[in-house]
């Protein structure tokens, strides 16, 4: 009978696997040396992990370039995990389409990451303009520097807000990033009071966003929708119009989830 490996060794092995997967996800295709460097593992360990993943069908290797890339099997797993979000995607898509037609700007749907203090982008409508602020599906941005993050967190209970605040690093992403936790807490309370959040060059230079939550029957955010503008194209005189379009859409989505306004 083989002796079980120490738990810490097993955990380290799992971390290496995910480090390789995340490296491939970020770079799409890469060679062995580059993957090993980015994943911070030895070439021999990386080679062994990659070929195990190839055997399992999660990674493919181009015979001509010898570079590696993720297979569609991993995408299939992700797609299956989203089936539980089918109602959310169906309801959100309908109102996002409405916002897209009204504004022509980039529309994003985000949800809270279950472990890290980040928002995950799970659905989007691209801008109709050549200069646009499109995001990548699956992208994970910090809660504190995004309008989506503010809208999501503001409509959670105070205990969760404080727990997440305690774990936030408040890293700087752009000139307007909020780096003070008290200031961010005040921003969340303002978002809760007015029903929407705003972001002006906090996550990315030249980007301005408005976001509002989709609430369930308990008044808790299950997702949030944002409209992203290049700063130069944001028409201040139309801000109330933008907000009415956004808030009308998220109200309808929230009602579909059983939320009743008092």
PAZAPA-4460 file (N, C-alpha, C; in steps of 0.05 Angstrom, whole numbers, plus 32768, in hexadecimal, padded with zeros to 4 digits):
% residues 262
    n_x    n_y    n_z   ca_x   ca_y   ca_z    c_x    c_y    c_z   seq   type   mol
   8011   7FE8   8000   8000   8000   8000   8012   8019   8000     1      X     A
   800B   802C   7FEE   801B   8044   7FED   8014   8057   8003     2      X     A
   8028   8066   800C   8024   8079   8022   8018   8092   8017     3      X     A
   8001   809B   8022   7FF4   80B4   8019   8008   80CC   801B     4      X     A
   8007   80DD   8007   8018   80F5   8007   800D   8109   801C     5      X     A
   801F   8118   8028   8016   812C   803B   8002   813F   802E     6      X     A
   7FF0   8149   803D   7FDB   815B   8032   7FE7   8173   8025     7      X     A
   7FFC   817F   8031   8008   8196   8025   8014   8190   800A     8      X     A
   801F   8178   8006   802A   8171   7FEC   8014   816E   7FD7     9      X     A
   7FFD   8163   7FDF   7FE7   8160   7FCD   7FDC   817C   7FC5    10      X     A
   7FDB   818E   7FD8   7FD1   81A9   7FD2   7FE4   81B6   7FBF    11      X     A
   7FFE   81B3   7FC3   8012   81C0   7FB2   800F   81B5   7F95    12      X     A
   8009   819C   7F92   8006   8190   7F78   7FEE   819C   7F6A    13      X     A
   7FD8   819F   7F79   7FC0   81AB   7F6D   7FC5   81C8   7F65    14      X     A
   7FD3   81D7   7F75   7FD9   81F3   7F6F   7FE9   81F5   7F56    15      X     A
   7FFC   81E2   7F51   800C   81E2   7F39   7FFB   81DD   7F20    16      X     A
   7FE8   81CB   7F23   7FD6   81C5   7F0D   7FC6   81DD   7F05    17      X     A
   7FBB   81EB   7F19   7FAB   8203   7F12   7FBC   821A   7F09    18      X     A
   7FD4   821B   7F12   7FE6   8230   7F09   7FEC   822C   7EEB    19      X     A
   7FF0   8214   7EE3   7FF4   820E   7EC6   7FDB   8214   7EB6    20      X     A
   7FC3   820C   7EC0   7FAA   8212   7EB2   7FA5   8230   7EAF    21      X     A
   7FAA   823E   7EC5   7FA6   825B   7EC4   7FB9   8269   7EB1    22      X     A
   7FD2   825F   7EB0   7FE6   826A   7E9D   7FDC   8266   7E81    23      X     A
   7FD2   824E   7E7A   7FC8   8249   7E5F   7FB0   8259   7E59    24      X     A
   7F9E   825D   7E6D   7F86   826D   7E69   7F8D   828A   7E63    25      X     A
   7FA1   8294   7E70   7FA9   82B0   7E6C   7FB8   82B4   7E51    26      X     A
   7FC8   82A0   7E49   7FD9   82A4   7E32   7FD0   8295   7E19    27      X     A
   7FBA   8285   7E1C   7FAE   8277   7E05   7FC0   8260   7DFB    28      X     A
   7FD8   8267   7DF3   7FEB   8252   7DEA   8007   825A   7DF3    29      X     A
   8016   8246   7DFB   8031   824C   7E06   8042   8233   7E05    30      X     A
   805C   8238   7E05   806F   8222   7E05   8076   8219   7E21    31      X     A
   8083   8202   7E24   8089   81F6   7E3E   8099   820A   7E50    32      X     A
   80AE   8216   7E46   80BF   8227   7E56   80AF   823F   7E61    33      X     A
   809E   824B   7E4F   808E   8262   7E57   807A   825B   7E6C    34      X     A
   806D   8243   7E68   8059   823A   7E7C   8066   8235   7E97    35      X     A
   807D   8228   7E96   808B   8222   7EB0   8093   823C   7EBE    36      X     A
   809C   8250   7EAF   80A4   8269   7EBB   808D   8278   7EC7    37      X     A
   8077   827A   7EB8   8060   8288   7EC1   8051   827A   7ED8    38      X     A
   8051   825F   7ED7   8044   8250   7EEC   8056   824B   7F04    39      X     A
   806F   8253   7F01   8083   8251   7F16   8087   8234   7F1F    40      X     A
   808A   8222   7F0B   8090   8206   7F10   80A8   81FE   7EFF    41      X     A
   80B5   81E8   7F05   80CB   81DF   7EF5   80C1   81D5   7EDA    42      X     A
   80D3   81D4   7EC7   80CC   81CA   7EAC   80C3   81AD   7EAE    43      X     A
   80D1   819D   7EBE   80CA   8180   7EBF   80AE   817C   7ECB    44      X     A
   80A8   818B   7EE0   808E   818A   7EED   8078   8193   7EDA    45      X     A
   807E   81AA   7ECD   806B   81B5   7EBA   8065   81A2   7EA3    46      X     A
   807A   8195   7E99   8078   8182   7E83   8066   816A   7E8B    47      X     A
   806B   8161   7EA3   805B   814A   7EAE   803E   8152   7EB1    48      X     A
   8039   8169   7EBC   801D   8172   7EC0   800F   8176   7EA5    49      X     A
   801D   8183   7E93   8011   8188   7E78   8009   816E   7E6A    50      X     A
   801A   815A   7E6C   8014   8141   7E5D   7FFE   8131   7E6C    51      X     A
   7FFC   8134   7E86   7FE6   8128   7E94   7FCC   8135   7E8B    52      X     A
   7FCD   8150   7E89   7FB5   815F   7E80   7FAE   8158   7E63    53      X     A
   7FC2   8153   7E53   7FBD   814A   7E37   7FAF   812F   7E37    54      X     A
   7FB9   811C   7E48   7FAD   8102   7E4A   7F90   8104   7E53    55      X     A
   7F8A   8117   7E65   7F6F   811B   7E6F   7F5D   812B   7E5C    56      X     A
   7F69   8137   7E47   7F5A   8145   7E34   7F55   8163   7E39    57      X     A
   7F64   816E   7E4C   7F60   818A   7E53   7F74   819D   7E46    58      X     A
   7F89   8192   7E3B   7F9E   81A2   7E2E   7FA5   8194   7E14    59      X     A
   7FAB   81A5   7E00   7FB4   819A   7DE6   7FCF   81A6   7DDF    60      X     A
   7FDF   8197   7DCF   7FF9   81A1   7DC6   7FFA   81A1   7DA8    61      X     A
   8002   81B8   7D9D   8005   81BB   7D80   801E   81AC   7D77    62      X     A
   801B   8198   7D66   8032   8188   7D5D   8047   8198   7D4E    63      X     A
   803F   81AE   7D41   8052   81BE   7D32   8062   81D1   7D43    64      X     A
   8054   81E0   7D55   8061   81F4   7D65   806A   81E9   7D81    65      X     A
   805E   81D2   7D88   8062   81C5   7DA2   8058   81D6   7DB9    66      X     A
   8047   81EA   7DB3   803C   81FA   7DC8   8022   81ED   7DD2    67      X     A
   801B   81F5   7DEA   8004   81EA   7DF8   7FED   81FE   7DF9    68      X     A
   7FD4   81F3   7DFA   7FBC   8204   7DFD   7FA6   81F4   7E0B    69      X     A
   7F93   8201   7E17   7F7D   81F4   7E23   7F6B   81E8   7E0E    70      X     A
   7F5F   81D1   7E14   7F4C   81C5   7E01   7F2F   81CE   7E07    71      X     A
   7F1D   81C7   7DF6   7F01   81CE   7DF9   7EF4   81BE   7E10    72      X     A
   7F02   81AA   7E1A   7EF6   819A   7E30   7EF3   81AC   7E49    73      X     A
   7F07   81BD   7E4D   7F06   81CF   7E64   7EEF   81E3   7E61    74      X     A
   7EEC   81ED   7E48   7ED6   81FF   7E42   7EBB   81F1   7E48    75      X     A
   7EBA   81D7   7E41   7EA1   81C8   7E46   7E9A   81C6   7E64    76      X     A
   7EAF   81C3   7E74   7EAA   81C2   7E91   7E9F   81DD   7E9A    77      X     A
   7EAB   81F3   7E90   7EA2   820E   7E98   7E85   8212   7E8F    78      X     A
   7E7F   8208   7E77   7E63   820C   7E6D   7E4F   81FD   7E7E    79      X     A
   7E57   81E5   7E87   7E45   81D5   7E99   7E41   81E4   7EB3    80      X     A
   7E56   81F1   7EBD   7E53   81FF   7ED7   7E41   8217   7ED4    81      X     A
   7E3E   8222   7EBC   7E2D   8239   7EB8   7E0F   8231   7EB4    82      X     A
   7E0A   8217   7EB1   7DEE   820F   7EAD   7DDE   8216   7EC6    83      X     A
   7DEB   8216   7EDD   7DDD   821E   7EF5   7DD7   823C   7EF6    84      X     A
   7DE4   824B   7EE4   7DDF   8268   7EE2   7DCD   826E   7ECA    85      X     A
   7DC0   825A   7EBF   7DB0   825D   7EA7   7D9B   8272   7EAA    86      X     A
   7D8C   8272   7EC1   7D77   8286   7EC5   7D83   82A2   7EC6    87      X     A
   7D9A   82A5   7ED4   7DA6   82BF   7ED6   7DAE   82C9   7EBA    88      X     A
   7DBB   82B8   7EAB   7DC4   82C0   7E90   7DAC   82C7   7E7E    89      X     A
   7D97   82B7   7E80   7D80   82BC   7E6F   7D73   82D6   7E76    90      X     A
   7D6F   82DB   7E90   7D62   82F4   7E99   7D73   830C   7E93    91      X     A
   7D8D   8309   7E99   7D9F   8320   7E95   7DA3   8327   7E78    92      X     A
   7DA4   8312   7E67   7DA8   8317   7E4A   7D92   8329   7E3F    93      X     A
   7D7A   8323   7E47   7D63   8332   7E3D   7D66   8350   7E43    94      X     A
   7D6D   8357   7E5C   7D6E   8373   7E63   7D88   8380   7E5A    95      X     A
   7D9E   8370   7E58   7DB7   837A   7E4E   7DB4   8382   7E30    96      X     A
   7DA5   8373   7E22   7DA0   8379   7E06   7D92   8394   7E03    97      X     A
   7D80   8399   7E16   7D71   83B3   7E16   7D84   83CA   7E1B    98      X     A
   7D96   83C7   7E2F   7DA9   83DC   7E35   7DBC   83E1   7E1E    99      X     A
   7DC4   83CB   7E11   7DD6   83CD   7DFA   7DCA   83DD   7DE4   100      X     A
   7DB1   83D7   7DDE   7DA3   83E6   7DC8   7DA0   8403   7DCF   101      X     A
   7D9C   8409   7DE8   7D97   8425   7DF0   7DB1   8435   7DF1   102      X     A
   7DC7   8429   7DF8   7DE0   8438   7DFC   7DF5   8433   7DE7   103      X     A
   7DF6   841B   7DDB   7E0B   8414   7DC8   7E25   840E   7DD5   104      X     A
   7E26   840F   7DF0   7E3F   840B   7DFF   7E43   83EE   7E07   105      X     A
   7E5A   83E8   7E13   7E60   83CD   7E1D   7E50   83C7   7E36   106      X     A
   7E42   83B0   7E36   7E32   83A8   7E4D   7E3D   838F   7E59   107      X     A
   7E42   838E   7E73   7E4D   8377   7E80   7E3C   836C   7E97   108      X     A
   7E3C   8352   7E9A   7E2F   8345   7EB0   7E45   8338   7EC2   109      X     A
   7E44   833E   7EDC   7E58   8334   7EEE   7E4C   8327   7F06   110      X     A
   7E5A   8314   7F12   7E52   8307   7F2B   7E6A   8308   7F3E   111      X     A
   7E64   8305   7F58   7E79   8304   7F6C   7E89   82EA   7F6A   112      X     A
   7EA3   82EB   7F6C   7EB4   82D3   7F6F   7EAE   82C9   7F8B   113      X     A
   7EAB   82AF   7F8D   7EA5   82A3   7FA7   7EBB   82A4   7FBC   114      X     A
   7ED4   82A6   7FB3   7EEA   82A6   7FC6   7EFB   82BF   7FC6   115      X     A
   7F01   82CA   7FAF   7F12   82E1   7FAD   7F01   82FB   7FAB   116      X     A
   7F0D   8311   7FB1   7EFE   832A   7FB1   7EFE   8336   7F94   117      X     A
   7EF1   8327   7F83   7EF0   832E   7F66   7ED5   832B   7F5A   118      X     A
   7ED0   8338   7F44   7EB7   8335   7F35   7EBF   8325   7F1C   119      X     A
   7EAE   8311   7F15   7EB3   8300   7EFD   7E9F   8308   7EE7   120      X     A
   7EAA   830E   7ED0   7E99   8316   7EB9   7E8F   82FD   7EAB   121      X     A
   7E74   82F9   7EAA   7E69   82E1   7E9F   7E58   82E4   7E86   122      X     A
   7E52   82FD   7E7F   7E42   8302   7E66   7E46   831F   7E5E   123      X     A
   7E44   8324   7E44   7E49   833F   7E3B   7E3C   8345   7E20   124      X     A
   7E38   835F   7E1B   7E30   8369   7E00   7E46   837D   7DF8   125      X     A
   7E52   8379   7DE1   7E67   838B   7DD8   7E5B   83A5   7DCF   126      X     A
   7E6C   83BA   7DD1   7E64   83D4   7DC8   7E61   83D5   7DA9   127      X     A
   7E4F   83E6   7DA0   7E4C   83E9   7D83   7E5F   83FD   7D77   128      X     A
   7E6F   840A   7D89   7E82   841E   7D80   7E9D   8411   7D7B   129      X     A
   7EAD   841E   7D69   7EC8   8413   7D63   7EDA   8416   7D7B   130      X     A
   7ED7   842C   7D8A   7EE6   8430   7DA3   7ED4   8426   7DB9   131      X     A
   7EDC   840F   7DC5   7ECA   8403   7DD9   7ED9   83F9   7DF1   132      X     A
   7ECB   83F3   7E07   7ED6   83EA   7E20   7ECD   83CD   7E25   133      X     A
   7ED3   83BB   7E13   7ECA   83A0   7E16   7EDB   8390   7E29   134      X     A
   7ECF   837F   7E39   7EDD   836E   7E4C   7EDD   8351   7E42   135      X     A
   7EEE   8341   7E4E   7EF1   8325   7E46   7EE0   8314   7E59   136      X     A
   7ED0   8302   7E4D   7EC0   82F0   7E5E   7ED3   82DF   7E6F   137      X     A
   7ECB   82DC   7E88   7EDC   82CD   7E9B   7EF0   82DE   7EA9   138      X     A
   7EF3   82F7   7EA1   7F06   830A   7EAD   7EFD   830E   7ECA   139      X     A
   7F11   8312   7EDC   7F0B   8316   7EF8   7F19   832F   7F01   140      X     A
   7F0A   8343   7F08   7F15   835D   7F10   7F0F   8362   7F2E   141      X     A
   7F20   8372   7F3B   7F1C   8377   7F58   7F01   8385   7F5D   142      X     A
   7EF4   837E   7F73   7EDB   838B   7F7A   7EDD   83A8   7F7F   143      X     A
   7EF3   83B1   7F8C   7EF5   83CC   7F95   7EF9   83E1   7F7F   144      X     A
   7F02   83D7   7F67   7F08   83EA   7F51   7EF4   83E9   7F3A   145      X     A
   7EDE   83DA   7F3D   7ECB   83D7   7F27   7EAF   83DF   7F30   146      X     A
   7EA0   83EA   7F1E   7E84   83F0   7F24   7E74   83D7   7F29   147      X     A
   7E7A   83C1   7F1A   7E6C   83A8   7F1F   7E72   839E   7F3B   148      X     A
   7E8B   83A0   7F43   7E92   8397   7F5E   7E83   83A6   7F74   149      X     A
   7E82   83C0   7F70   7E73   83D1   7F84   7E56   83CA   7F85   150      X     A
   7E4A   83C7   7F6D   7E2D   83C1   7F6C   7E27   83A6   7F79   151      X     A
   7E38   8393   7F75   7E34   8378   7F80   7E37   8379   7F9E   152      X     A
   7E4D   8385   7FA8   7E53   8383   7FC5   7E41   8395   7FD5   153      X     A
   7E38   83AC   7FCA   7E27   83BE   7FD9   7E0D   83B1   7FE1   154      X     A
   7E04   839E   7FD2   7DEA   8391   7FD7   7DEE   8375   7FE3   155      X     A
   7E02   8372   7FF3   7E06   835A   8004   7E04   8364   8021   156      X     A
   7E01   8351   8034   7DFE   835A   8050   7E18   8366   805B   157      X     A
   7E15   8375   8070   7E2C   8384   807B   7E43   8371   8084   158      X     A
   7E3B   835A   808E   7E4F   8347   8097   7E61   833D   8080   159      X     A
   7E54   8337   8069   7E64   832E   8052   7E75   8345   8048   160      X     A
   7E6A   835D   8048   7E7A   8374   803F   7E93   8377   804F   161      X     A
   7E90   8375   806A   7EA8   8378   807B   7EBC   8362   8078   162      X     A
   7EB2   8349   8074   7EC4   8333   8070   7ED4   8336   8056   163      X     A
   7EC6   833F   8041   7ED4   8342   8028   7EE7   835A   8029   164      X     A
   7EDF   8370   8036   7EF0   8387   8039   7F0A   837F   8048   165      X     A
   7F08   836E   805C   7F1F   8366   806B   7F34   8357   805A   166      X     A
   7F2A   834A   8045   7F3C   833B   8033   7F45   834A   801B   167      X     A
   7F3B   8362   8017   7F43   8372   7FFF   7F5F   837E   8001   168      X     A
   7F6D   837D   7FEB   7F88   8389   7FEA   7F88   83A6   7FE0   169      X     A
   7F72   83AE   7FD4   7F6F   83CA   7FCB   7F85   83D2   7FB8   170      X     A
   7F8C   83C1   7FA5   7FA1   83C6   7F92   7F99   83DC   7F7E   171      X     A
   7FAC   83EB   7F75   7FA7   8401   7F62   7FA7   83F7   7F46   172      X     A
   7F91   83FC   7F37   7F8F   83F4   7F1B   7F90   840C   7F08   173      X     A
   7F87   8423   7F12   7F85   843B   7F01   7F86   8454   7F13   174      X     A
   7F87   846C   7F07   7F8A   8484   7F17   7F75   8488   7F2C   175      X     A
   7F5C   847F   7F27   7F46   8484   7F39   7F40   846D   7F4D   176      X     A
   7F51   8459   7F4D   7F4B   8442   7F5F   7F49   844A   7F7C   177      X     A
   7F34   8441   7F89   7F31   8446   7FA6   7F43   8433   7FB5   178      X     A
   7F54   843E   7FC6   7F68   842D   7FD4   7F63   842D   7FF2   179      X     A
   7F50   843D   7FFC   7F4A   843F   8018   7F31   842F   801E   180      X     A
   7F32   841D   8031   7F1B   840C   8037   7F03   841C   8042   181      X     A
   7F08   8430   8052   7EF2   8441   805C   7EE4   844F   8045   182      X     A
   7EF4   8459   8033   7EE9   8467   801B   7ED9   8454   800A   183      X     A
   7EE2   843C   8008   7ED4   8428   7FF8   7EBA   8420   8006   184      X     A
   7EBB   841D   8020   7EA3   8416   802F   7E8E   842C   802C   185      X     A
   7E96   8445   802C   7E84   845C   8028   7E78   845B   800C   186      X     A
   7E89   8453   7FF9   7E7F   8450   7FDD   7E6A   843B   7FDB   187      X     A
   7E6D   8425   7FE9   7E59   8410   7FE9   7E3F   8419   7FF5   188      X     A
   7E40   8428   800B   7E28   8432   8017   7E19   8446   8004   189      X     A
   7E29   8456   7FF6   7E1D   8468   7FE3   7E0F   8459   7FCC   190      X     A
   7E1D   8444   7FC3   7E12   8433   7FAE   7DF8   8426   7FB7   191      X     A
   7DF7   841C   7FCF   7DDF   8410   7FDA   7DC8   8424   7FDB   192      X     A
   7DCE   843C   7FE4   7DBA   8451   7FE7   7DAE   845A   7FCD   193      X     A
   7DBE   845C   7FB8   7DB4   8467   7F9E   7DAC   8451   7F8A   194      X     A
   7DB5   8438   7F90   7DAE   8422   7F7E   7DC0   841C   7F67   195      X     A
   7DD6   842B   7F65   7DE9   8426   7F4F   7E05   842E   7F58   196      X     A
   7E19   8424   7F4A   7E35   842C   7F4F   7E41   8439   7F37   197      X     A
   7E57   8447   7F3C   7E65   8455   7F26   7E83   8451   7F29   198      X     A
   7E90   8451   7F13   7EAD   844D   7F12   7EB8   8460   7EFD   199      X     A
   7ECB   8471   7F05   7ED8   8483   7EF1   7EF6   847F   7EF3   200      X     A
   7F00   8471   7EDF   7F1D   846B   7EDD   7F28   845F   7EF7   201      X     A
   7F19   844C   7F02   7F21   843E   7F1A   7F2D   8423   7F14   202      X     A
   7F24   8416   7EFE   7F2E   83FC   7EF6   7F40   83FE   7EDE   203      X     A
   7F3B   8412   7ECD   7F4A   8415   7EB4   7F4A   8432   7EAB   204      X     A
   7F60   843C   7EA2   7F62   8458   7E99   7F4F   845B   7E81   205      X     A
   7F41   8471   7E82   7F2F   8478   7E6B   7F14   846A   7E6B   206      X     A
   7F0D   845C   7E81   7EF4   844D   7E82   7EE2   8458   7E98   207      X     A
   7EC9   845B   7E92   7EB5   8463   7EA6   7E9D   844F   7EA4   208      X     A
   7E94   8446   7EBB   7E7F   8432   7EBC   7E69   8439   7ED0   209      X     A
   7E51   8430   7EC9   7E3A   8431   7EDC   7E31   8414   7EDF   210      X     A
   7E29   840C   7EF7   7E1F   83F1   7EFC   7E09   83F0   7F10   211      X     A
   7DF8   83DC   7F0E   7DE2   83D8   7F21   7DDE   83BA   7F25   212      X     A
   7DD4   83B3   7F3D   7DD2   8396   7F44   7DB8   8389   7F3A   213      X     A
   7DBA   836F   7F36   7DA2   835F   7F33   7D9D   8351   7F4E   214      X     A
   7D86   8355   7F5A   7D81   834C   7F75   7D6E   8334   7F76   215      X     A
   7D71   8323   7F8A   7D5E   830D   7F8D   7D47   8315   7FA0   216      X     A
   7D37   8302   7FA7   7D1F   8308   7FB8   7D27   8313   7FD3   217      X     A
   7D3F   830D   7FDC   7D48   8317   7FF6   7D56   8332   7FF4   218      X     A
   7D58   833D   7FDC   7D65   8357   7FD8   7D83   8354   7FD7   219      X     A
   7D8D   833C   7FD2   7DAA   8337   7FD1   7DB3   8336   7FB4   220      X     A
   7DCA   8341   7FAE   7DD3   8341   7F92   7DDB   8325   7F89   221      X     A
   7DD1   831E   7F71   7DDA   8304   7F65   7DEC   8309   7F4E   222      X     A
   7DEB   8322   7F44   7DFC   832A   7F2D   7DFA   8349   7F2B   223      X     A
   7E09   8354   7F19   7E07   8370   7F13   7E0C   8375   7EF6   224      X     A
   7E01   838A   7EEB   7E04   8392   7ECF   7E11   83AD   7ECE   225      X     A
   7E25   83B0   7EBC   7E32   83CA   7EB9   7E31   83D3   7E9C   226      X     A
   7E33   83ED   7E99   7E36   83FA   7E7F   7E51   8408   7E7F   227      X     A
   7E62   8402   7E6C   7E7D   840D   7E6B   7E81   8421   7E54   228      X     A
   7E8B   8438   7E5B   7E8F   844E   7E47   7EAD   8456   7E46   229      X     A
   7EB7   845D   7E2F   7ED0   846C   7E2E   7ECA   8487   7E3B   230      X     A
   7EDB   8491   7E4C   7ED6   84AA   7E5A   7ECF   84C0   7E47   231      X     A
   7EDD   84C1   7E30   7ED8   84D7   7E1D   7EBD   84D6   7E10   232      X     A
   7EAF   84BE   7E11   7E95   84BC   7E04   7E7E   84BE   7E19   233      X     A
   7E84   84BF   7E32   7E6F   84C1   7E46   7E62   84DD   7E45   234      X     A
   7E49   84DE   7E3F   7E3A   84F7   7E3D   7E2D   84FD   7E58   235      X     A
   7E39   850F   7E67   7E2F   8515   7E82   7E11   851D   7E82   236      X     A
   7E09   852B   7E6D   7DED   8534   7E6B   7DDA   851D   7E67   237      X     A
   7DE4   8505   7E5F   7DD3   84EE   7E5C   7DD5   84DA   7E73   238      X     A
   7DE3   84E1   7E88   7DE8   84CF   7E9E   7DCE   84C4   7EAA   239      X     A
   7DBA   84D6   7EAE   7DA1   84CD   7EB9   7D93   84B9   7EA6   240      X     A
   7D96   84BE   7E8C   7D8A   84AC   7E78   7D98   8490   7E79   241      X     A
   7DB3   8491   7E7B   7DC1   8477   7E7E   7DB8   8468   7E96   242      X     A
   7DB6   8476   7EAD   7DAE   846A   7EC6   7D92   845E   7EC5   243      X     A
   7D80   846D   7EB9   7D64   8463   7EB7   7D63   844A   7EA7   244      X     A
   7D72   8449   7E91   7D73   8431   7E80   7D7E   8419   7E90   245      X     A
   7D95   841E   7E9E   7DA1   8409   7EAE   7D90   8400   7EC5   246      X     A
   7D85   8412   7ED4   7D76   840B   7EEC   7D5B   83FE   7EE5   247      X     A
   7D4F   8407   7ECF   7D36   83FA   7EC6   7D3B   83DD   7EBE   248      X     A
   7D52   83D8   7EB1   7D59   83BD   7EA9   7D5F   83AB   7EC1   249      X     A
   7D6E   83B5   7ED4   7D75   83A5   7EEB   7D5D   83A1   7EFE   250      X     A
   7D4B   83B4   7EFE   7D32   83B0   7F0E   7D21   8399   7F02   251      X     A
   7D1F   8399   7EE8   7D10   8383   7EDB   7D1E   8368   7EE0   252      X     A
   7D38   8368   7EDE   7D46   834F   7EE3   7D43   8346   7F00   253      X     A
   7D44   8359   7F13   7D40   8353   7F2F   7D24   8348   7F35   254      X     A
   7D10   8354   7F28   7CF5   834A   7F2B   7CF2   832E   7F22   255      X     A
   7D00   8327   7F0D   7D00   830B   7F02   7D0B   82F8   7F16   256      X     A
   7D1D   8302   7F28   7D28   82F1   7F3D   7D18   82F2   7F57   257      X     A
   7D01   8300   7F56   7CEF   8300   7F6D   7CF2   8318   7F7F   258      X     A
   7D03   832C   7F77   7D07   8343   7F88   7CEF   8356   7F85   259      X     A
   7CE5   835F   7F9B   7CCE   8372   7F9B   7CD7   838C   7FA9   260      X     A
   7CD6   83A2   7F9B   7CDE   83BC   7FA6   7CCA   83C4   7FBB   261      X     A
   7CD5   83CE   7FD1   7CC3   83D8   7FE7   7CB9   83F3   7FE1   262      X     A
***
